[in-house]
Every structure is written in structure tokens, then in C-alpha cells.
Amino acid sequence: MTSSQKQSRGLGRYMSLAVAAGVGSMLGSGIIVGLSSTITVWQNGLGLTTGQVGILSGVLTFAIGFGSLFGGRIADKIGRVLFFNWINMFYAIGAAICIFANNFAMLLIGLVIAGFASGGDLPVSMTVVSHDAPDEHTAARLVSTTQVFWQVGVFISYICAFLVSTMSGAAGGRVVFAILAAFAVVAWLWRVASPTFRRFHEEADARDAARPAAAQPQGKVSVTSVLFGADRKVLLTFFLAITVFYVGWNLLANTWGQFQTYMFSQAGASQSLATGLGIILNLVTLVINIVFASISGGKHRNKAFFVGIVISFIAMVCMAMGGTNLWVLVAATAFMNLGSPLAGEALYKVWTQESFPIEIRASVQGFINGFSRLCCGLFALITPALVMPDTIQVTMWAFAGIVIVEAVAGTIMVVSQKKHGTDEQRQARLAARQA
């Protein structure tokens, strides 16, 4: 059997774990888009003020951010597998509170609980998947596959919101959150009850136990002690490069995720046309995410990164030059949706899981993800003013500059990883020296 055949068989064996983690990613994007696409429904049904609507959106973003910041640390203290198994139960509780909410305060509480849970799930799920995978190639493929489910969550939420848009009161919003709660319960029960997942966890623990003594963590391990330890030059380079890259990418992705319909409407599209275009454009992103998942663990990944950066930059320049022309915005957005998945979140997830020791991966990814979300939450406060017809061209030139910053940070990451290797490769070199 060839090496590629063995890898494909390994990928198939572990795919169910990636799907279970991917459902968590789907829930993360689902609650963001589910709220943004039904916010007017909630406003009309519960009699919310414009200020309360803004608070709901802002608080959800910050809850996700704080979940990412602290979820990894909590998981490191109580056990990653325990956290992975039970976190979606809390998401389901939060979504259920939203379903039965009859006032602003109750809806806010539900969003805080579900948002914190979804933010905490992502870094821990990625760490569990990469830890349980038998090798780094399989881990990269599995981790990037979860990004497909993030896009599926966006797509499903848009469709659900469209289908329930004619319901009276807040009923449409309740239905969308009921669907999210149902998926959360399925994910929770699947992760807890699956004997296959339990076997994967045990096999990974056995591999850890077989590592050389020098590669084993000595005593209590903290993020700072590892980042500023013997390998601080390498790990801090990885950390800073990935953080800058992901914050830049997420500022653009979050802007289009939250304000794409708004931008199209400001350019002259009707609400139905703007929403319909959103569904079609997200299909493009979904397809490219599937393509990237197939190459994320191979030699073409870095080439895809550079192609994605170039495409994203051209899209920003086209938008800047096109100004407020609706169809230029639509075409450039479609073009951006081709490039963004190749040099975006899936790559950030793979880089983080490959580059850092298993003991701190959840915390590191949680910090980067949470810090990025907090930046996006603050930026969202001024975004509507930045995409108005009289300011959008300047904004797009600024976004083109952000893509250049992404390119620099990503290039540093690619070069550094080639020079120093992944965590698995560094551990293998350490084992060889011990032998």
C-alpha cells in the first residue's frame, strides 16, 4: 500500500471526528448569521429599540471572543476531552433560552451563554482533532475540513432565515434558534456517547505516553512558560505571525459576514436581491473551502496561500476603483470569495495546530481567536459608516492595505515553518538526538 493510500485510509477512519468537531464550527457561524439575518424579526416581535438591537449584536461578538479567550484555559484545567464532550450542552441551553425569550434581557442572556460556548468550542475542538489524528498530514486535512462546516452553518442560516421571513412576530427567529439547539444536542450526545471517539482519545494518549521522556511536559505547563521557554524564538515568531495574519483576515471576513447585505443595499439592491446574492456568493466560498481541505496537508498548500492573497488584493482594488456600483461590488465579492478560503481561517487553524506543543494549542488558538473577535467587535461599531457610498472607496483601499499586511505575516509564517518545522517534526528531531 502506498503512502497516499495509507493517508487516505487514515483520513477516512478519522473523518467522523472531524464531522463532530465541524458541527461545533457550524454552530459557531450559525449563531452569528442566525442572529444577524433574523435581528429585524426579533426587533419587531419583542419590540426592541435600535439601541437594544446594537447591544445584542455587539454582546454576541464579545461573548464569542471571551469564550475563545478563556475556553482553552478552562479545557486545559478540566481536560480537553471533557470540555469537548460537554460544551455543546451549554450552547443548547443558551439557544433554548433564546427560543423562549419574551423580552430583551432573556434574549441577551441566551446569546451570552450560547456565544461563550461556541467561542470556547472552536479552539478545543481543533486541538482534540489534531491530537487524536495519527500524523500531521491527517491532522491538517481534518482540521481544514472543519472549516467546510463553518461555511455550511452560514449557508444553512441564510436559507432558514429566508424560509421563515414571512412568519409573524418573533416566530421566525425562534425557529432558527430551535434548529441550532437541535444540532447542539446532537453534537453533545454524539461526542459523549461515541465509543469510536473514546478509542481515538485513548490511542492518542497512548502515543503521548510513548514519547521520549525529554519531550514529555515537566510539571505544570503554562502558555507563557512554553512560549518564553527554550524555543521562544521559534514559537513567538509563529505566534505573532499567525495572530497578525488572522486578525487582518478576520477584519475583512467579519465585515462581509455582518455587513455584506448592508453594503449591497446601500449600492441600490433591494433586500430580497441582497439576501439572494448572499446565498449565491456563500456557495462559492463553500466550494473553495472543500477544495482547500483536500490540499491543506500537502505540498500545494503554500502555493494556494499566495494565490489566495493575490486574488483577495485584486478584489479589494476592484472594489476601491468601482466605488458604489452594485455589480462591481458583487463581482469583486465573488472574486474575493475565491481567494479568501485559500488564505484564511482554515489555514490559520492548520498553522496553529501544527506549530505549537499539544499542551498549549487550545489556549493559543483560543487567545488568537478571541483577540481577533474582540478586534472585530470594536471595528463593527464603526463599519456601517465606513461602507456608506461616500466613504466606501477609501475603506476598500484601506482593506487592500490590510491584505498586504496579511501577505507579509503569512509569508513570515511559511518561511519560518519551512526553516524550523512543525511541532511533530521538532519532536522527532529531539527523539533522534535522544537516541
KOLKOL-184450 format. One record per residue (C-alpha): x, y, z. Coordinates in steps of 0.05 Angstrom, whole numbers. Each point is the difference from the previous one (the first is absolute). Last residue first. Layout:
BEGIN
+--------+--------+--------+
!     xx !     yy !     zz !
+--------+--------+--------+
!      X !      Y !      Z !
...
+--------+--------+--------+
This chain:
BEGIN
+--------+--------+--------+
!     xx !     yy !     zz !
+--------+--------+--------+
!    371 !    161 !    413 !
!    -12 !     65 !     36 !
!     22 !     38 !    -62 !
!    -50 !    -39 !    -42 !
!    -55 !     14 !     51 !
!     14 !     75 !     -4 !
!     -2 !     -2 !    -76 !
!    -67 !    -36 !      5 !
!    -27 !     52 !     49 !
!     21 !     56 !    -48 !
!    -36 !    -36 !    -57 !
!    -63 !     -8 !     41 !
!      1 !     73 !     21 !
!      6 !     20 !    -73 !
!     65 !     19 !    -33 !
!     52 !     52 !     17 !
!     21 !     27 !    -68 !
!    -62 !    -18 !    -41 !
!    -44 !     23 !     58 !
!     37 !     66 !      3 !
!     -6 !     12 !    -75 !
!    -75 !    -14 !     -1 !
!    -13 !     41 !     62 !
!     40 !     60 !    -25 !
!    -39 !     -5 !    -65 !
!    -65 !      0 !     38 !
!     19 !     63 !     38 !
!     21 !     36 !    -63 !
!    -61 !    -22 !    -39 !
!    -48 !     19 !     56 !
!     31 !     69 !      3 !
!    -11 !      6 !    -76 !
!    -73 !    -22 !     10 !
!     -7 !     56 !     52 !
!     24 !     50 !    -51 !
!    -54 !    -23 !    -48 !
!    -49 !     10 !     57 !
!     23 !     73 !      5 !
!    -12 !      8 !    -74 !
!    -69 !    -30 !     11 !
!    -15 !     50 !     56 !
!     20 !     59 !    -44 !
!    -49 !    -24 !    -53 !
!    -55 !    -13 !     51 !
!     -2 !     70 !     29 !
!    -54 !     38 !    -39 !
!    -41 !    -62 !    -17 !
!     -2 !    -23 !     73 !
!     47 !    -57 !     17 !
!     41 !     35 !     53 !
!    -60 !     28 !     39 !
!    -29 !    -70 !      8 !
!     68 !    -26 !     22 !
!      8 !     45 !     61 !
!    -26 !    -46 !     55 !
!     21 !    -61 !    -41 !
!     73 !     18 !     12 !
!     -8 !    -10 !     75 !
!    -33 !    -68 !     -9 !
!     52 !    -19 !    -52 !
!     57 !     16 !     48 !
!    -35 !    -41 !     54 !
!     -8 !    -57 !    -49 !
!     74 !      2 !    -18 !
!     20 !     -2 !     73 !
!    -46 !    -60 !     10 !
!     26 !    -39 !    -59 !
!     73 !     14 !     17 !
!    -12 !    -16 !     74 !
!    -39 !    -63 !    -14 !
!     52 !    -24 !    -49 !
!     54 !     10 !     52 !
!    -41 !    -31 !     56 !
!    -21 !    -60 !    -41 !
!     70 !    -11 !    -26 !
!     35 !      5 !     68 !
!     14 !    -72 !     21 !
!     -1 !    -25 !    -73 !
!     65 !     38 !    -14 !
!     -9 !     55 !    -52 !
!     11 !      3 !    -76 !
!    -46 !    -51 !    -31 !
!    -65 !     19 !     36 !
!     12 !     74 !    -11 !
!     19 !     -6 !    -73 !
!    -60 !    -45 !    -14 !
!    -50 !     47 !     33 !
!     30 !     61 !    -35 !
!     -4 !    -37 !    -67 !
!    -73 !    -15 !     10 !
!    -13 !     72 !     20 !
!     29 !     34 !    -60 !
!     47 !     -4 !    -59 !
!    -34 !    -50 !    -47 !
!    -69 !     14 !     29 !
!      8 !     75 !    -15 !
!     20 !     -6 !    -72 !
!    -63 !    -25 !    -34 !
!    -46 !     39 !     46 !
!     40 !     62 !    -20 !
!    -20 !    -11 !    -72 !
!    -73 !     -6 !     19 !
!      7 !     64 !     41 !
!     32 !     34 !    -61 !
!    -58 !    -21 !    -44 !
!    -52 !     23 !     51 !
!     35 !     67 !     13 !
!      9 !     13 !    -74 !
!    -73 !    -19 !     -9 !
!    -23 !     51 !     52 !
!     41 !     59 !    -25 !
!     16 !     39 !     63 !
!     75 !      7 !    -11 !
!     27 !    -42 !    -56 !
!     72 !     21 !     12 !
!      0 !    -20 !     73 !
!    -40 !    -63 !    -15 !
!     49 !    -20 !    -54 !
!     59 !     14 !     46 !
!    -31 !    -44 !     54 !
!    -12 !    -57 !    -49 !
!     72 !      4 !    -27 !
!     26 !     -6 !     72 !
!    -44 !    -61 !     14 !
!     23 !    -34 !    -64 !
!     73 !     12 !     16 !
!     -8 !    -25 !     71 !
!    -36 !    -63 !    -23 !
!     54 !    -17 !    -51 !
!     53 !      9 !     54 !
!    -37 !    -46 !     48 !
!    -14 !    -52 !    -54 !
!     74 !     -5 !    -14 !
!     11 !    -12 !     74 !
!    -50 !    -57 !      1 !
!     26 !    -34 !    -64 !
!     48 !    -46 !     37 !
!    -54 !    -36 !     38 !
!    -40 !      2 !     64 !
!    -47 !     56 !    -21 !
!    -10 !    -28 !    -70 !
!    -68 !    -35 !      7 !
!    -26 !     49 !     51 !
!     15 !     57 !    -49 !
!    -48 !    -29 !    -51 !
!    -56 !     -6 !     52 !
!     12 !     71 !     22 !
!     -3 !     22 !    -73 !
!    -69 !    -31 !     -8 !
!    -27 !     33 !     63 !
!     28 !     68 !    -20 !
!    -36 !     -3 !    -67 !
!    -65 !    -22 !     34 !
!      7 !     60 !     46 !
!     -6 !     45 !    -62 !
!    -66 !    -32 !    -20 !
!    -32 !      7 !     69 !
!     24 !     72 !      7 !
!    -26 !     18 !    -69 !
!    -69 !    -23 !     23 !
!      4 !     43 !     62 !
!     19 !     63 !    -40 !
!    -53 !    -15 !    -53 !
!    -55 !     -9 !     53 !
!     21 !     63 !     38 !
!      2 !     41 !    -65 !
!     68 !     18 !    -29 !
!     19 !     73 !     -8 !
!     73 !      6 !     23 !
!    -22 !     11 !     72 !
!    -39 !    -65 !     -5 !
!     63 !    -37 !    -24 !
!     40 !     28 !     57 !
!    -54 !    -19 !     52 !
!     -5 !    -70 !    -28 !
!     75 !     -7 !      7 !
!      1 !     31 !     69 !
!      7 !    -56 !     51 !
!     37 !    -54 !    -38 !
!     33 !     49 !    -47 !
!     30 !     40 !     58 !
!     16 !    -63 !     39 !
!     40 !    -28 !    -58 !
!     39 !     65 !    -10 !
!     17 !      9 !     73 !
!     12 !    -75 !      5 !
!     55 !      0 !    -52 !
!     39 !     55 !     35 !
!     -9 !    -32 !     69 !
!     20 !    -67 !    -29 !
!     65 !     23 !    -32 !
!     21 !     42 !     60 !
!    -13 !    -57 !     48 !
!     33 !    -53 !    -44 !
!     64 !     41 !     -8 !
!      3 !     18 !     74 !
!     -9 !    -71 !     25 !
!     46 !    -33 !    -51 !
!     55 !     50 !     15 !
!    -13 !     -9 !     75 !
!      6 !    -76 !     -8 !
!     66 !      2 !    -38 !
!     36 !     51 !     44 !
!    -31 !    -29 !     64 !
!     25 !    -71 !    -12 !
!     35 !     -6 !     68 !
!    -57 !     33 !     37 !
!    -38 !     65 !    -12 !
!    -57 !    -32 !    -39 !
!      1 !    -62 !     45 !
!      2 !     36 !     67 !
!    -50 !     51 !    -25 !
!    -51 !    -52 !    -21 !
!      5 !    -37 !     66 !
!     22 !    -71 !     14 !
!     -2 !    -30 !     70 !
!     51 !    -54 !     10 !
!     49 !    -21 !    -55 !
!    -35 !     -8 !    -67 !
!     26 !    -62 !    -37 !
!     49 !     10 !    -56 !
!     61 !    -15 !     43 !
!    -33 !    -66 !     22 !
!     -5 !    -23 !    -72 !
!    -72 !     -8 !    -25 !
!    -35 !    -67 !     15 !
!    -48 !     31 !     50 !
!    -23 !     49 !    -54 !
!    -15 !    -57 !    -48 !
!    -41 !    -33 !     54 !
!    -39 !     64 !     12 !
!    -15 !      3 !    -75 !
!    -25 !    -72 !      1 !
!    -45 !     16 !     59 !
!    -31 !     61 !    -33 !
!    -12 !    -38 !    -65 !
!    -33 !    -57 !     39 !
!    -47 !     48 !     35 !
!    -18 !     30 !    -67 !
!    -19 !    -68 !    -26 !
!    -39 !    -17 !     63 !
!    -45 !     61 !    -16 !
!    -44 !     19 !     59 !
!     27 !     68 !     21 !
!     18 !     28 !    -68 !
!    -64 !    -23 !    -32 !
!    -44 !     23 !     57 !
!     30 !     70 !     -1 !
!     -1 !      6 !    -76 !
!    -73 !    -22 !     -4 !
!    -19 !     49 !     55 !
!     35 !     57 !    -36 !
!    -33 !    -17 !    -66 !
!    -69 !      3 !     34 !
!     18 !     67 !     33 !
!     19 !     30 !    -67 !
!    -66 !    -23 !    -30 !
!    -38 !     30 !     58 !
!     40 !     64 !     -9 !
!    -26 !      6 !    -72 !
!    -71 !    -16 !     22 !
!      2 !     53 !     55 !
!     23 !     53 !    -49 !
!    -58 !    -15 !    -47 !
!    -50 !      1 !     58 !
!     21 !     70 !     22 !
!    -65 !     32 !    -24 !
!    -31 !    -29 !    -62 !
!     33 !    -49 !    -48 !
!     17 !     26 !    -70 !
!     76 !     -2 !     11 !
!     -1 !    -73 !     21 !
!     27 !    -28 !    -66 !
!     51 !     56 !     -9 !
!     27 !     -8 !     70 !
!      7 !    -75 !    -10 !
!     37 !     11 !    -66 !
!     48 !     50 !     30 !
!     12 !    -44 !     61 !
!     13 !    -61 !    -44 !
!     53 !     37 !    -41 !
!     36 !     29 !     59 !
!      1 !    -67 !     36 !
!     25 !    -34 !    -63 !
!     57 !     51 !     -1 !
!     21 !    -21 !     70 !
!     -9 !    -72 !    -22 !
!     51 !      8 !    -55 !
!     47 !     29 !     52 !
!     -2 !    -67 !     37 !
!     34 !    -31 !    -61 !
!     61 !     43 !     13 !
!     11 !    -35 !     67 !
!     -9 !    -69 !    -31 !
!     48 !     12 !    -58 !
!     53 !     31 !     45 !
!     -6 !    -56 !     51 !
!      6 !    -54 !    -53 !
!     65 !     32 !    -25 !
!     24 !     10 !     72 !
!     -6 !    -73 !     20 !
!    -45 !    -47 !     40 !
!    -57 !     51 !     10 !
!    -23 !      2 !     73 !
!     40 !     61 !     17 !
!    -19 !     38 !    -63 !
!    -74 !    -14 !     13 !
!      2 !     15 !     74 !
!     38 !     65 !    -13 !
!    -49 !     23 !    -53 !
!    -59 !    -16 !     45 !
!     32 !     40 !     57 !
!     12 !     61 !    -43 !
!    -71 !      0 !    -28 !
!    -42 !    -20 !     61 !
!     16 !     60 !     43 !
!    -29 !     51 !    -48 !
!    -62 !    -43 !    -11 !
!    -10 !     -6 !     76 !
!     10 !     74 !     13 !
!    -50 !     17 !    -55 !
!    -52 !    -49 !     25 !
!      3 !     27 !     71 !
!      3 !     74 !    -21 !
!    -54 !     -9 !    -52 !
!    -48 !    -32 !     50 !
!     12 !     56 !     50 !
!    -14 !     53 !    -53 !
!    -65 !    -34 !    -21 !
!    -23 !     -1 !     72 !
!     18 !     74 !     11 !
!    -35 !     23 !    -64 !
!    -67 !    -32 !     14 !
!    -41 !    -61 !    -15 !
!     57 !    -50 !     -8 !
!    -24 !    -72 !     -9 !
!     44 !    -16 !    -60 !
!     56 !     43 !     27 !
!      2 !    -40 !     65 !
!      3 !    -63 !    -42 !
!     60 !     27 !    -39 !
!     37 !     12 !     65 !
!    -16 !    -70 !     26 !
!     21 !    -31 !    -66 !
!     66 !     37 !      2 !
!     10 !    -25 !     71 !
!    -11 !    -72 !    -24 !
!     49 !     16 !    -56 !
!     56 !      7 !     51 !
!     -7 !    -71 !     27 !
!     44 !    -47 !    -42 !
!     54 !     50 !    -20 !
!      7 !     24 !     72 !
!      8 !    -71 !     26 !
!     49 !    -16 !    -57 !
!     42 !     62 !     14 !
!      7 !    -13 !     74 !
!    -22 !     42 !     60 !
!     59 !     49 !      1 !
!     20 !      0 !    -73 !
!    -73 !      4 !    -19 !
!    -10 !     62 !     44 !
!     60 !     32 !    -33 !
!    -25 !    -16 !    -69 !
!    -68 !     28 !     15 !
!     28 !     65 !     29 !
!     19 !     40 !    -62 !
!    -47 !    -36 !    -48 !
!    -60 !      8 !     46 !
!     20 !     73 !     11 !
!     -2 !     12 !    -75 !
!    -66 !    -37 !    -10 !
!    -30 !     42 !     56 !
!     29 !     63 !    -31 !
!    -33 !    -14 !    -67 !
!    -66 !    -18 !     34 !
!      3 !     64 !     42 !
!      9 !     43 !    -62 !
!    -59 !    -29 !    -38 !
!    -47 !      2 !     60 !
!     23 !     71 !     20 !
!    -13 !     26 !    -70 !
!    -71 !    -27 !      1 !
!    -10 !     30 !     69 !
!     19 !     69 !    -27 !
!    -48 !     -6 !    -58 !
!    -56 !    -14 !     50 !
!    -30 !    -69 !      9 !
!    -74 !    -13 !     -6 !
!      6 !    -74 !     12 !
!    -28 !    -24 !    -67 !
!     22 !     59 !    -42 !
!     72 !      0 !     27 !
!      5 !    -75 !     -1 !
!    -21 !     -1 !    -73 !
!     47 !     57 !    -16 !
!     57 !    -40 !     31 !
!    -16 !    -62 !    -41 !
!     59 !      0 !    -49 !
!     49 !     28 !     51 !
!    -21 !    -50 !     53 !
!      4 !    -62 !    -43 !
!     63 !     26 !    -33 !
!     38 !      3 !     65 !
!    -36 !    -60 !     32 !
!     12 !    -43 !    -61 !
!     74 !     18 !     -7 !
!     14 !    -31 !     67 !
!    -50 !    -56 !     -7 !
!     33 !    -21 !    -65 !
!     68 !      1 !     35 !
!    -29 !    -47 !     53 !
!    -28 !    -44 !    -55 !
!     70 !     -2 !    -27 !
!     26 !    -32 !     63 !
!    -48 !    -57 !     -9 !
!     16 !     -2 !    -75 !
!     75 !     -1 !     14 !
!    -10 !    -58 !     48 !
!    -40 !    -37 !    -53 !
!     57 !     11 !    -49 !
!     49 !    -39 !     43 !
!     -3 !    -66 !    -37 !
!     -7 !     34 !    -67 !
!     63 !     42 !     11 !
!     39 !    -62 !     21 !
!    -21 !    -36 !    -63 !
!     20 !     60 !    -42 !
!     67 !      4 !     36 !
!     13 !    -74 !    -11 !
!    -17 !      8 !    -74 !
!     46 !     60 !     -6 !
!     57 !    -39 !     31 !
!    -10 !    -57 !    -49 !
!    -27 !    -69 !     20 !
+--------+--------+--------+
